[in-house]
């Protein structure tokens, strides 16, 4: 088992891990970044919608990380 920080105790979490969990919670509970469910018919913009969703999630992660680190 690797330890990156010599004297850390078990249960200490990195800010990045906390921000990731926060982002997941917000995204799942609010549907953050999703533009509605695709319906029947032409769905030619699937790739751009997926890219937009990924961009939204990355933005949300940045906001969560800033909040965890105490930045405004």
TAWOWO-V594077 format. One record per pair of residues at least 4 apart in sequence whose ideal C-beta (glycine too) atoms are under 6 Angstrom apart, sorted by the first residue. I is the first residue (numbers start at 1). GAP is how many residues later the second one is. If there is no record, write none. Layout:
I/GAP
I/GAP
//
This chain:
8/4
13/4
13/5
15/53
15/54
18/50
19/45
19/46
19/49
22/42
23/4
23/37
23/38
23/41
26/4
26/6
27/5
32/28
33/20
33/23
33/24
35/14
38/5
45/4
66/5
//
